[in-house]
Amino acid sequence: MKTLYFDNNATTRVAPEVLEAMLPYLKDFYGNPSSMHAFGGQVAVRVREAREQVAALLGAQPDEIVFTSCGTESDNAAIRSALLQAPEKRHIVTSRVEHPAVKALCADLALRGYRVTELPVDSEGRLDLDQYRKSLTPDTAIVSLMWANNETGVVFPVVEAAQIARERGVLFHTDAVQAVGKIPIDLSKTAIDMLSLSGHKLHAPKGIGALYLRRGTKFSPFLIGGHQEKGRRGGTENTPGIVALGKACELAAENLEIENTLVRRLRDRLENRILSLVPNTRVNGDRFNRLPNTTNISFEFVEGEAILLMMNEYGICASSGSACTSGSLQPSHVLRSMGVPYTMAHGSIRFSLSIYNTEEEVDFVLEKVPPIIETLRGLSPFWKENAKVCQKTG
Ligand code: PLP
């Protein structure tokens, strides 16, 4: 069975060009870039090139890029460093809809005596900049706001937020794991001090990420060890991963236009057709200020997990906005923060596309999803109970 992959915010396929670029560094060029000999030296040259490729995608300088193992490490490194650099400050500003890489870390820091302000979002998942401005105090050590939300794709005004933070003398970090490669980013024109990205979200393999550290930003390393990464991250470099990330960033820059035209058009086709073919559906999140590849659609009175299982029968991969891992089948914190009604939040599905999706694949999903929802609603006592009202409001 063919896999129809609509789960690119979870992870992406490794681009063939990326695989090709990294393979020699797994096979032949296995030298340590820190070694004195030429065999290691040639790897060091490639690491330098990769750093330039990552920097170019971000509008940054190569020496502002620190390679890490993933987005989570970059987030942890940024926030912990800011706190270590200003030990007298005990306040963190973040949002309610962050990825656990930031949210769970801040919850842990709160247990250790830090005051954490989690800014709310409105029903469209948007941040209120006035409320944000008011949340900053002389005690604030760091602001950490995501550039784009992984579940809804909603884009936060981080450029404006970073400027406000700078005016108040507060460090600004953004988790841009979902934004990099999908929307244009030019850090040279912003006041952002630190930015996290992750290779596996942009067609590089898992296990490689990067942290952008604006020149002059004081930094305490998260991994203390060797002198690698100019002492900013100990540990022998993941050279195949670094080469892969460099290539992936180069490709992402080339494909940015496609993301914002073809991918956006495919996403819109999928979204608009589902909304018109299936009654009692809605899109979660601000449709006008969103990543071009993401749609989060709620199907009222159906469980997201059941939809995923039935789509899986056809090889369609997506994600749901509720998680049964806790046994309670709670809607996600993102949808709850947006106040998405209970019956809608439970039946939410995130489709996230990439440049590798085709119109045929979208049409296949459009052929399969409406009957899946009809079947599941046929089994739902809530749907039957509410059918009349539903049809009226549909
Ligand atoms: N931040 C966001 C917004 C994400 O979507 C993810 C992964 O889903 C992460 C951080 C964590 O990235 P990684 O899986 O590379 O640790």
Residues whose N, C-alpha, C, O or C-beta is under 5 A from the ligand:
A	BS01	PLP	N9 A10 C70 G71 T72 H99 A101 A148 N150 D175 V177 Q178 S198
